[in-house]
Amino acid sequence: MRTKVLFVCYGNICRSPIAEFVFRDMVSAEGLSDRIVTASCATSAEHIGDPVDRRSRAELERHGISCDGKRGRRLTRDDYSEYDYIIGMDRRNLEYIRTMAPSPDCCRMGMLMDYAGGGEVADPWYTGDFGRAYSDIERGCAGLLDHIRREVL
Ligand code: 4NP
């Protein structure tokens, strides 16, 4: 059985793609790629089919991580049966995730920073601070991976 993690933000071009590619990189570095799979998507339809924002892409590249080929896609009803964890970046994302859910116990729903002391990943689309978003996401992903190792694997 593989553990499947879906990261969600508003546009799927700034925060959740960073989470997808950073988390996949951590999983790979731990030799767990056959046990844990990950993806990301949007709550909105605004950037469906778009590539990752160039500022998020630059943060990833600074850390040696490529996100080539990633295109924005929207959260679907099928995702709730496909994924074990559906993880939002902020409260609005999580409210949307919960509202769309077929049932409250269909999968684990939460916010990324729940796994690193709490809070939200502030949206760099508005703050302009992609470095801060990246470091928050990195801490959240590390905490989530620790959690999955302890609770699931
Ligand atoms: P994201 O950032 O949710 O982290 O991908 C945003 C991207 C686009 C918009 C808002 C936030 N937008 O309004 O188009």
Backbone and ligand atoms as CSV (ligand in chain L), in Angstrom:
chain,resi,resn,atom,element,x,y,z
A,1,MET,N,N,0.841,-1.215,0.000
A,1,MET,CA,C,0.000,0.000,0.000
A,1,MET,C,C,0.870,1.257,0.000
A,2,ARG,N,N,0.520,2.175,-0.872
A,2,ARG,CA,C,1.261,3.435,-0.908
A,2,ARG,C,C,0.444,4.534,-0.243
A,3,THR,N,N,1.127,5.416,0.441
A,3,THR,CA,C,0.486,6.585,1.044
A,3,THR,C,C,0.500,7.712,0.022
A,4,LYS,N,N,-0.691,8.294,-0.217
A,4,LYS,CA,C,-0.812,9.325,-1.251
A,4,LYS,C,C,-1.168,10.666,-0.631
A,5,VAL,N,N,-0.403,11.678,-1.002
A,5,VAL,CA,C,-0.539,13.014,-0.412
A,5,VAL,C,C,-0.820,14.030,-1.519
A,6,LEU,N,N,-1.897,14.789,-1.348
A,6,LEU,CA,C,-2.259,15.832,-2.317
A,6,LEU,C,C,-2.194,17.195,-1.631
A,7,PHE,N,N,-1.380,18.088,-2.170
A,7,PHE,CA,C,-1.258,19.449,-1.634
A,7,PHE,C,C,-2.158,20.388,-2.429
A,8,VAL,N,N,-2.807,21.309,-1.695
A,8,VAL,CA,C,-3.811,22.174,-2.320
A,8,VAL,C,C,-3.558,23.638,-1.942
A,9,CYS,N,N,-3.638,24.517,-2.948
A,9,CYS,CA,C,-3.668,25.960,-2.674
A,9,CYS,C,C,-4.686,26.599,-3.609
A,10,TYR,N,N,-4.727,27.924,-3.640
A,10,TYR,CA,C,-5.754,28.585,-4.451
A,10,TYR,C,C,-5.524,28.389,-5.956
A,11,GLY,N,N,-4.294,28.660,-6.395
A,11,GLY,CA,C,-4.040,28.681,-7.841
A,11,GLY,C,C,-3.296,27.485,-8.403
A,12,ASN,N,N,-2.643,26.706,-7.524
A,12,ASN,CA,C,-1.761,25.598,-7.934
A,12,ASN,C,C,-0.633,26.072,-8.848
A,13,ILE,N,N,-0.194,27.312,-8.623
A,13,ILE,CA,C,0.973,27.794,-9.373
A,13,ILE,C,C,2.073,28.341,-8.454
A,14,CYS,N,N,1.752,28.658,-7.191
A,14,CYS,CA,C,2.779,29.211,-6.277
A,14,CYS,C,C,3.133,28.247,-5.149
A,15,ARG,N,N,2.216,28.017,-4.197
A,15,ARG,CA,C,2.576,27.269,-2.986
A,15,ARG,C,C,2.490,25.758,-3.127
A,16,SER,N,N,1.336,25.236,-3.585
A,16,SER,CA,C,1.194,23.770,-3.592
A,16,SER,C,C,2.169,23.077,-4.553
A,17,PRO,N,N,2.579,23.707,-5.679
A,17,PRO,CA,C,3.615,23.035,-6.483
A,17,PRO,C,C,4.953,22.968,-5.745
A,18,ILE,N,N,5.291,24.028,-4.969
A,18,ILE,CA,C,6.519,23.950,-4.158
A,18,ILE,C,C,6.406,22.764,-3.208
A,19,ALA,N,N,5.247,22.641,-2.534
A,19,ALA,CA,C,5.057,21.539,-1.587
A,19,ALA,C,C,5.192,20.185,-2.292
A,20,GLU,N,N,4.555,20.046,-3.456
A,20,GLU,CA,C,4.627,18.775,-4.194
A,20,GLU,C,C,6.077,18.399,-4.504
A,21,PHE,N,N,6.832,19.349,-5.040
A,21,PHE,CA,C,8.175,18.995,-5.510
A,21,PHE,C,C,9.173,18.900,-4.364
A,22,VAL,N,N,9.021,19.714,-3.320
A,22,VAL,CA,C,9.899,19.599,-2.150
A,22,VAL,C,C,9.627,18.282,-1.424
A,23,PHE,N,N,8.344,17.961,-1.247
A,23,PHE,CA,C,7.993,16.723,-0.537
A,23,PHE,C,C,8.495,15.505,-1.316
A,24,ARG,N,N,8.295,15.517,-2.645
A,24,ARG,CA,C,8.766,14.387,-3.466
A,24,ARG,C,C,10.283,14.234,-3.361
A,25,ASP,N,N,10.980,15.371,-3.327
A,25,ASP,CA,C,12.439,15.353,-3.199
A,25,ASP,C,C,12.862,14.748,-1.851
A,26,MET,N,N,12.159,15.119,-0.765
A,26,MET,CA,C,12.467,14.571,0.564
A,26,MET,C,C,12.190,13.072,0.611
A,27,VAL,N,N,11.057,12.687,0.036
A,27,VAL,CA,C,10.660,11.274,0.009
A,27,VAL,C,C,11.716,10.457,-0.742
A,28,SER,N,N,12.173,11.001,-1.866
A,28,SER,CA,C,13.178,10.328,-2.679
A,28,SER,C,C,14.505,10.220,-1.923
A,29,ALA,N,N,14.895,11.298,-1.247
A,29,ALA,CA,C,16.157,11.300,-0.492
A,29,ALA,C,C,16.137,10.261,0.630
A,30,GLU,N,N,14.944,9.944,1.127
A,30,GLU,CA,C,14.807,8.941,2.194
A,30,GLU,C,C,14.592,7.537,1.633
A,31,GLY,N,N,14.613,7.413,0.287
A,31,GLY,CA,C,14.434,6.095,-0.328
A,31,GLY,C,C,13.024,5.565,-0.206
A,32,LEU,N,N,12.035,6.487,-0.106
A,32,LEU,CA,C,10.646,6.066,0.117
A,32,LEU,C,C,9.740,6.282,-1.098
A,33,SER,N,N,10.334,6.482,-2.270
A,33,SER,CA,C,9.530,6.832,-3.452
A,33,SER,C,C,8.519,5.746,-3.842
A,34,ASP,N,N,8.808,4.499,-3.471
A,34,ASP,CA,C,7.842,3.438,-3.802
A,34,ASP,C,C,6.749,3.321,-2.736
A,35,ARG,N,N,6.878,4.086,-1.633
A,35,ARG,CA,C,5.896,4.008,-0.541
A,35,ARG,C,C,4.997,5.233,-0.443
A,36,ILE,N,N,5.494,6.381,-0.909
A,36,ILE,CA,C,4.761,7.639,-0.753
A,36,ILE,C,C,4.719,8.355,-2.101
A,37,VAL,N,N,3.514,8.721,-2.551
A,37,VAL,CA,C,3.394,9.484,-3.796
A,37,VAL,C,C,2.677,10.805,-3.514
A,38,THR,N,N,2.934,11.792,-4.357
A,38,THR,CA,C,2.411,13.121,-4.096
A,38,THR,C,C,2.038,13.859,-5.379
A,39,ALA,N,N,1.125,14.820,-5.216
A,39,ALA,CA,C,0.683,15.665,-6.328
A,39,ALA,C,C,0.167,16.964,-5.735
A,40,SER,N,N,-0.257,17.903,-6.600
A,40,SER,CA,C,-0.825,19.150,-6.091
A,40,SER,C,C,-1.922,19.645,-7.014
A,41,CYS,N,N,-2.805,20.472,-6.464
A,41,CYS,CA,C,-3.917,21.001,-7.256
A,41,CYS,C,C,-4.452,22.289,-6.639
A,42,ALA,N,N,-5.433,22.878,-7.333
A,42,ALA,CA,C,-5.989,24.185,-6.987
A,42,ALA,C,C,-7.414,24.065,-6.472
A,43,THR,N,N,-7.828,25.083,-5.695
A,43,THR,CA,C,-9.252,25.205,-5.410
A,43,THR,C,C,-9.938,26.015,-6.524
A,44,SER,N,N,-9.218,26.920,-7.146
A,44,SER,CA,C,-9.822,27.785,-8.173
A,44,SER,C,C,-9.567,27.234,-9.572
A,45,ALA,N,N,-10.299,27.768,-10.531
A,45,ALA,CA,C,-10.129,27.350,-11.921
A,45,ALA,C,C,-9.252,28.341,-12.704
A,46,GLU,N,N,-8.685,29.338,-11.985
A,46,GLU,CA,C,-8.031,30.450,-12.689
A,46,GLU,C,C,-6.780,30.071,-13.462
A,47,HIS,N,N,-6.051,29.046,-12.969
A,47,HIS,CA,C,-4.750,28.747,-13.595
A,47,HIS,C,C,-4.655,27.299,-14.074
A,48,ILE,N,N,-5.786,26.728,-14.421
A,48,ILE,CA,C,-5.771,25.360,-14.944
A,48,ILE,C,C,-4.914,25.341,-16.220
A,49,GLY,N,N,-3.982,24.384,-16.275
A,49,GLY,CA,C,-3.122,24.251,-17.448
A,49,GLY,C,C,-1.905,25.148,-17.463
A,50,ASP,N,N,-1.799,26.046,-16.466
A,50,ASP,CA,C,-0.666,26.976,-16.446
A,50,ASP,C,C,0.574,26.321,-15.833
A,51,PRO,N,N,1.769,26.742,-16.263
A,51,PRO,CA,C,2.994,26.266,-15.605
A,51,PRO,C,C,3.153,26.923,-14.239
A,52,VAL,N,N,4.082,26.394,-13.455
A,52,VAL,CA,C,4.377,26.943,-12.124
A,52,VAL,C,C,4.864,28.390,-12.274
A,53,ASP,N,N,4.408,29.274,-11.378
A,53,ASP,CA,C,4.836,30.680,-11.362
A,53,ASP,C,C,6.373,30.740,-11.377
A,54,ARG,N,N,6.917,31.669,-12.166
A,54,ARG,CA,C,8.384,31.716,-12.348
A,54,ARG,C,C,9.115,31.970,-11.028
A,55,ARG,N,N,8.457,32.648,-10.061
A,55,ARG,CA,C,9.117,32.928,-8.789
A,55,ARG,C,C,9.190,31.677,-7.916
A,56,SER,N,N,8.159,30.819,-7.978
A,56,SER,CA,C,8.224,29.529,-7.273
A,56,SER,C,C,9.238,28.614,-7.955
A,57,ARG,N,N,9.224,28.654,-9.279
A,57,ARG,CA,C,10.179,27.851,-10.056
A,57,ARG,C,C,11.622,28.230,-9.677
A,58,ALA,N,N,11.865,29.536,-9.516
A,58,ALA,CA,C,13.212,30.014,-9.166
A,58,ALA,C,C,13.617,29.527,-7.770
A,59,GLU,N,N,12.677,29.553,-6.813
A,59,GLU,CA,C,12.989,29.047,-5.459
A,59,GLU,C,C,13.352,27.566,-5.513
A,60,LEU,N,N,12.565,26.804,-6.259
A,60,LEU,CA,C,12.848,25.371,-6.390
A,60,LEU,C,C,14.217,25.152,-7.032
A,61,GLU,N,N,14.499,25.910,-8.110
A,61,GLU,CA,C,15.780,25.749,-8.825
A,61,GLU,C,C,16.956,26.087,-7.923
A,62,ARG,N,N,16.771,27.105,-7.059
A,62,ARG,CA,C,17.818,27.466,-6.099
A,62,ARG,C,C,18.174,26.279,-5.205
A,63,HIS,N,N,17.214,25.399,-4.990
A,63,HIS,CA,C,17.447,24.219,-4.157
A,63,HIS,C,C,17.678,22.963,-5.001
A,64,GLY,N,N,17.918,23.168,-6.303
A,64,GLY,CA,C,18.256,22.046,-7.178
A,64,GLY,C,C,17.087,21.158,-7.540
A,65,ILE,N,N,15.862,21.708,-7.450
A,65,ILE,CA,C,14.670,20.907,-7.711
A,65,ILE,C,C,13.955,21.443,-8.950
A,66,SER,N,N,13.688,20.569,-9.909
A,66,SER,CA,C,12.977,20.951,-11.135
A,66,SER,C,C,11.479,20.665,-11.003
A,67,CYS,N,N,10.674,21.551,-11.562
A,67,CYS,CA,C,9.221,21.287,-11.592
A,67,CYS,C,C,8.726,21.290,-13.040
A,68,ASP,N,N,9.621,20.951,-13.962
A,68,ASP,CA,C,9.269,20.911,-15.385
A,68,ASP,C,C,8.063,20.017,-15.618
A,69,GLY,N,N,7.185,20.463,-16.457
A,69,GLY,CA,C,6.054,19.632,-16.858
A,69,GLY,C,C,4.826,19.809,-15.982
A,70,LYS,N,N,4.992,20.394,-14.781
A,70,LYS,CA,C,3.838,20.587,-13.897
A,70,LYS,C,C,2.899,21.646,-14.494
A,71,ARG,N,N,1.627,21.312,-14.544
A,71,ARG,CA,C,0.611,22.256,-14.997
A,71,ARG,C,C,-0.501,22.315,-13.951
A,72,GLY,N,N,-1.106,23.492,-13.800
A,72,GLY,CA,C,-2.169,23.645,-12.820
A,72,GLY,C,C,-3.356,22.749,-13.115
A,73,ARG,N,N,-3.893,22.152,-12.060
A,73,ARG,CA,C,-5.146,21.397,-12.185
A,73,ARG,C,C,-6.002,21.644,-10.959
A,74,ARG,N,N,-7.286,21.395,-11.082
A,74,ARG,CA,C,-8.210,21.682,-9.990
A,74,ARG,C,C,-8.540,20.428,-9.185
A,75,LEU,N,N,-8.804,20.607,-7.892
A,75,LEU,CA,C,-9.269,19.515,-7.030
A,75,LEU,C,C,-10.568,18.931,-7.589
A,76,THR,N,N,-10.649,17.587,-7.607
A,76,THR,CA,C,-11.869,16.924,-8.085
A,76,THR,C,C,-12.432,16.023,-6.986
A,77,ARG,N,N,-13.663,15.615,-7.150
A,77,ARG,CA,C,-14.308,14.694,-6.203
A,77,ARG,C,C,-13.556,13.371,-6.122
A,78,ASP,N,N,-13.016,12.919,-7.276
A,78,ASP,CA,C,-12.278,11.647,-7.309
A,78,ASP,C,C,-11.031,11.681,-6.428
A,79,ASP,N,N,-10.483,12.874,-6.215
A,79,ASP,CA,C,-9.272,12.980,-5.400
A,79,ASP,C,C,-9.501,12.459,-3.982
A,80,TYR,N,N,-10.732,12.555,-3.495
A,80,TYR,CA,C,-11.013,12.153,-2.112
A,80,TYR,C,C,-10.940,10.648,-1.908
A,81,SER,N,N,-11.162,9.877,-2.959
A,81,SER,CA,C,-10.987,8.432,-2.815
A,81,SER,C,C,-9.574,8.007,-3.200
A,82,GLU,N,N,-8.903,8.861,-3.964
A,82,GLU,CA,C,-7.554,8.534,-4.460
A,82,GLU,C,C,-6.469,8.825,-3.414
A,83,TYR,N,N,-6.644,9.908,-2.658
A,83,TYR,CA,C,-5.570,10.368,-1.760
A,83,TYR,C,C,-5.885,10.082,-0.295
A,84,ASP,N,N,-4.815,9.782,0.486
A,84,ASP,CA,C,-4.941,9.549,1.922
A,84,ASP,C,C,-4.900,10.852,2.708
A,85,TYR,N,N,-4.116,11.802,2.206
A,85,TYR,CA,C,-3.976,13.112,2.851
A,85,TYR,C,C,-4.267,14.193,1.821
A,86,ILE,N,N,-5.176,15.118,2.157
A,86,ILE,CA,C,-5.411,16.292,1.314
A,86,ILE,C,C,-5.105,17.505,2.187
A,87,ILE,N,N,-4.042,18.207,1.824
A,87,ILE,CA,C,-3.405,19.176,2.720
A,87,ILE,C,C,-3.417,20.578,2.101
A,88,GLY,N,N,-4.134,21.508,2.738
A,88,GLY,CA,C,-4.197,22.889,2.270
A,88,GLY,C,C,-3.058,23.735,2.826
A,89,MET,N,N,-2.839,24.864,2.174
A,89,MET,CA,C,-1.781,25.780,2.624
A,89,MET,C,C,-2.311,26.802,3.623
A,90,ASP,N,N,-3.601,27.146,3.518
A,90,ASP,CA,C,-4.178,28.121,4.453
A,90,ASP,C,C,-5.608,27.709,4.814
A,91,ARG,N,N,-6.227,28.489,5.699
A,91,ARG,CA,C,-7.553,28.126,6.217
A,91,ARG,C,C,-8.617,28.106,5.130
A,92,ARG,N,N,-8.517,29.049,4.205
A,92,ARG,CA,C,-9.512,29.081,3.119
A,92,ARG,C,C,-9.409,27.843,2.241
A,93,ASN,N,N,-8.180,27.411,1.964
A,93,ASN,CA,C,-8.001,26.170,1.201
A,93,ASN,C,C,-8.661,25.006,1.940
A,94,LEU,N,N,-8.407,24.937,3.272
A,94,LEU,CA,C,-8.920,23.814,4.052
A,94,LEU,C,C,-10.446,23.849,4.134
A,95,GLU,N,N,-11.017,25.031,4.258
A,95,GLU,CA,C,-12.483,25.135,4.251
A,95,GLU,C,C,-13.057,24.597,2.944
A,96,TYR,N,N,-12.420,24.959,1.840
A,96,TYR,CA,C,-12.869,24.487,0.530
A,96,TYR,C,C,-12.744,22.961,0.441
A,97,ILE,N,N,-11.591,22.446,0.887
A,97,ILE,CA,C,-11.347,20.993,0.859
A,97,ILE,C,C,-12.445,20.271,1.643
A,98,ARG,N,N,-12.769,20.801,2.828
A,98,ARG,CA,C,-13.779,20.162,3.683
A,98,ARG,C,C,-15.174,20.269,3.075
A,99,THR,N,N,-15.458,21.402,2.460
A,99,THR,CA,C,-16.777,21.603,1.850
A,99,THR,C,C,-17.015,20.639,0.690
A,100,MET,N,N,-15.962,20.380,-0.079
A,100,MET,CA,C,-16.067,19.490,-1.249
A,100,MET,C,C,-16.074,18.014,-0.874
A,101,ALA,N,N,-15.675,17.696,0.374
A,101,ALA,CA,C,-15.460,16.298,0.759
A,101,ALA,C,C,-16.772,15.511,0.761
A,102,PRO,N,N,-16.771,14.293,0.195
A,102,PRO,CA,C,-17.971,13.463,0.204
A,102,PRO,C,C,-18.371,13.039,1.617
A,103,SER,N,N,-17.398,12.899,2.530
A,103,SER,CA,C,-17.680,12.625,3.934
A,103,SER,C,C,-16.499,13.120,4.762
A,104,PRO,N,N,-16.734,13.397,6.071
A,104,PRO,CA,C,-15.656,13.974,6.888
A,104,PRO,C,C,-14.492,13.015,7.114
A,105,ASP,N,N,-14.741,11.689,6.950
A,105,ASP,CA,C,-13.675,10.726,7.239
A,105,ASP,C,C,-13.169,10.005,5.992
A,106,CYS,N,N,-13.378,10.635,4.820
A,106,CYS,CA,C,-12.949,9.999,3.562
A,106,CYS,C,C,-11.437,9.974,3.439
A,107,CYS,N,N,-10.767,10.929,4.075
A,107,CYS,CA,C,-9.309,10.994,4.058
A,107,CYS,C,C,-8.885,11.985,5.137
A,108,ARG,N,N,-7.588,12.110,5.355
A,108,ARG,CA,C,-7.103,13.077,6.341
A,108,ARG,C,C,-7.037,14.439,5.678
A,109,MET,N,N,-7.678,15.434,6.288
A,109,MET,CA,C,-7.661,16.784,5.745
A,109,MET,C,C,-7.050,17.709,6.786
A,110,GLY,N,N,-6.143,18.562,6.354
A,110,GLY,CA,C,-5.518,19.470,7.301
A,110,GLY,C,C,-4.738,20.556,6.589
A,111,MET,N,N,-3.986,21.329,7.388
A,111,MET,CA,C,-3.113,22.364,6.826
A,111,MET,C,C,-1.663,21.936,6.996
A,112,LEU,N,N,-0.849,22.308,6.030
A,112,LEU,CA,C,0.548,21.865,6.036
A,112,LEU,C,C,1.274,22.244,7.328
A,113,MET,N,N,1.051,23.487,7.812
A,113,MET,CA,C,1.812,23.931,8.971
A,113,MET,C,C,1.341,23.274,10.273
A,114,ASP,N,N,0.216,22.523,10.227
A,114,ASP,CA,C,-0.181,21.703,11.383
A,114,ASP,C,C,0.951,20.752,11.770
A,115,TYR,N,N,1.788,20.388,10.774
A,115,TYR,CA,C,2.867,19.426,11.000
A,115,TYR,C,C,4.178,20.122,11.379
A,116,ALA,N,N,4.108,21.442,11.559
A,116,ALA,CA,C,5.318,22.202,11.925
A,116,ALA,C,C,4.955,23.360,12.847
A,117,GLY,N,N,4.126,23.077,13.862
A,117,GLY,CA,C,3.847,24.083,14.880
A,117,GLY,C,C,2.613,24.934,14.649
A,118,GLY,N,N,1.939,24.773,13.493
A,118,GLY,CA,C,0.678,25.474,13.252
A,118,GLY,C,C,0.826,26.715,12.383
A,119,GLY,N,N,-0.328,27.302,12.038
A,119,GLY,CA,C,-0.357,28.502,11.199
A,119,GLY,C,C,-0.594,28.188,9.732
A,120,GLU,N,N,-0.430,29.225,8.912
A,120,GLU,CA,C,-0.709,29.122,7.486
A,120,GLU,C,C,0.569,29.380,6.688
A,121,VAL,N,N,0.586,28.904,5.450
A,121,VAL,CA,C,1.622,29.338,4.510
A,121,VAL,C,C,1.062,30.581,3.816
A,122,ALA,N,N,1.592,31.749,4.193
A,122,ALA,CA,C,1.100,33.011,3.616
A,122,ALA,C,C,1.276,32.973,2.095
A,123,ASP,N,N,0.279,33.537,1.380
A,123,ASP,CA,C,0.274,33.426,-0.072
A,123,ASP,C,C,1.259,34.424,-0.692
A,124,PRO,N,N,2.339,33.924,-1.308
A,124,PRO,CA,C,3.357,34.829,-1.862
A,124,PRO,C,C,2.858,35.590,-3.095
A,125,TRP,N,N,1.732,35.146,-3.653
A,125,TRP,CA,C,1.106,35.895,-4.753
A,125,TRP,C,C,0.784,37.327,-4.278
A,126,TYR,N,N,0.452,37.422,-2.964
A,126,TYR,CA,C,0.123,38.724,-2.383
A,126,TYR,C,C,1.276,39.320,-1.578
A,127,THR,N,N,2.024,38.468,-0.845
A,127,THR,CA,C,3.098,38.996,0.002
A,127,THR,C,C,4.362,39.282,-0.812
A,128,GLY,N,N,4.535,38.591,-1.925
A,128,GLY,CA,C,5.757,38.719,-2.719
A,128,GLY,C,C,6.939,37.976,-2.113
A,129,ASP,N,N,6.738,37.351,-0.941
A,129,ASP,CA,C,7.846,36.704,-0.235
A,129,ASP,C,C,7.883,35.204,-0.522
A,130,PHE,N,N,8.467,34.861,-1.668
A,130,PHE,CA,C,8.526,33.458,-2.075
A,130,PHE,C,C,9.543,32.680,-1.248
A,131,GLY,N,N,10.582,33.384,-0.757
A,131,GLY,CA,C,11.582,32.728,0.095
A,131,GLY,C,C,10.962,32.263,1.405
A,132,ARG,N,N,10.117,33.108,1.985
A,132,ARG,CA,C,9.425,32.751,3.229
A,132,ARG,C,C,8.469,31.582,2.988
A,133,ALA,N,N,7.727,31.648,1.882
A,133,ALA,CA,C,6.808,30.549,1.559
A,133,ALA,C,C,7.592,29.241,1.422
A,134,TYR,N,N,8.723,29.309,0.720
A,134,TYR,CA,C,9.525,28.098,0.511
A,134,TYR,C,C,9.988,27.517,1.839
A,135,SER,N,N,10.515,28.360,2.730
A,135,SER,CA,C,11.062,27.809,3.983
A,135,SER,C,C,9.949,27.284,4.888
A,136,ASP,N,N,8.788,27.958,4.908
A,136,ASP,CA,C,7.651,27.415,5.667
A,136,ASP,C,C,7.238,26.046,5.107
A,137,ILE,N,N,7.125,25.981,3.786
A,137,ILE,CA,C,6.691,24.732,3.143
A,137,ILE,C,C,7.693,23.610,3.421
A,138,GLU,N,N,8.979,23.955,3.387
A,138,GLU,CA,C,10.017,22.953,3.662
A,138,GLU,C,C,9.852,22.387,5.079
A,139,ARG,N,N,9.586,23.267,6.063
A,139,ARG,CA,C,9.395,22.801,7.446
A,139,ARG,C,C,8.135,21.957,7.562
A,140,GLY,N,N,7.073,22.402,6.887
A,140,GLY,CA,C,5.818,21.652,6.921
A,140,GLY,C,C,5.981,20.269,6.307
A,141,CYS,N,N,6.668,20.210,5.182
A,141,CYS,CA,C,6.866,18.924,4.498
A,141,CYS,C,C,7.706,17.970,5.345
A,142,ALA,N,N,8.728,18.510,6.006
A,142,ALA,CA,C,9.568,17.665,6.868
A,142,ALA,C,C,8.725,17.095,8.013
A,143,GLY,N,N,7.857,17.946,8.591
A,143,GLY,CA,C,6.996,17.489,9.679
A,143,GLY,C,C,5.989,16.454,9.213
A,144,LEU,N,N,5.437,16.674,8.030
A,144,LEU,CA,C,4.464,15.719,7.468
A,144,LEU,C,C,5.135,14.371,7.187
A,145,LEU,N,N,6.343,14.411,6.660
A,145,LEU,CA,C,7.047,13.153,6.374
A,145,LEU,C,C,7.347,12.402,7.679
A,146,ASP,N,N,7.768,13.123,8.705
A,146,ASP,CA,C,7.981,12.495,10.023
A,146,ASP,C,C,6.697,11.841,10.517
A,147,HIS,N,N,5.601,12.579,10.393
A,147,HIS,CA,C,4.296,12.069,10.829
A,147,HIS,C,C,3.941,10.776,10.087
A,148,ILE,N,N,4.092,10.771,8.769
A,148,ILE,CA,C,3.723,9.583,7.981
A,148,ILE,C,C,4.628,8.406,8.358
A,149,ARG,N,N,5.897,8.693,8.565
A,149,ARG,CA,C,6.827,7.636,8.987
A,149,ARG,C,C,6.377,7.004,10.302
A,150,ARG,N,N,5.974,7.856,11.241
A,150,ARG,CA,C,5.578,7.362,12.569
A,150,ARG,C,C,4.232,6.666,12.550
A,151,GLU,N,N,3.259,7.266,11.850
A,151,GLU,CA,C,1.870,6.818,11.975
A,151,GLU,C,C,1.456,5.803,10.921
A,152,VAL,N,N,2.116,5.826,9.762
A,152,VAL,CA,C,1.608,5.040,8.642
A,152,VAL,C,C,2.573,3.946,8.202
A,153,LEU,N,N,3.826,4.273,7.995
A,153,LEU,CA,C,4.763,3.306,7.385
A,153,LEU,C,C,5.137,2.203,8.352
L,1,4NP,P1,P,-1.228,29.992,-4.932
L,1,4NP,O1,O,-1.106,31.568,-5.224
L,1,4NP,O2,O,-2.605,29.764,-4.379
L,1,4NP,O3,O,-0.157,29.736,-3.920
L,1,4NP,O4,O,-0.981,29.276,-6.247
L,1,4NP,C1,C,-2.031,32.272,-6.026
L,1,4NP,C2,C,-1.942,32.197,-7.413
L,1,4NP,C3,C,-2.830,32.920,-8.194
L,1,4NP,C4,C,-3.796,33.726,-7.588
L,1,4NP,C5,C,-3.875,33.796,-6.201
L,1,4NP,C6,C,-2.988,33.059,-5.428
L,1,4NP,N1,N,-4.693,34.477,-8.383
L,1,4NP,O5,O,-5.500,35.236,-7.806
L,1,4NP,O6,O,-4.679,34.355,-9.617
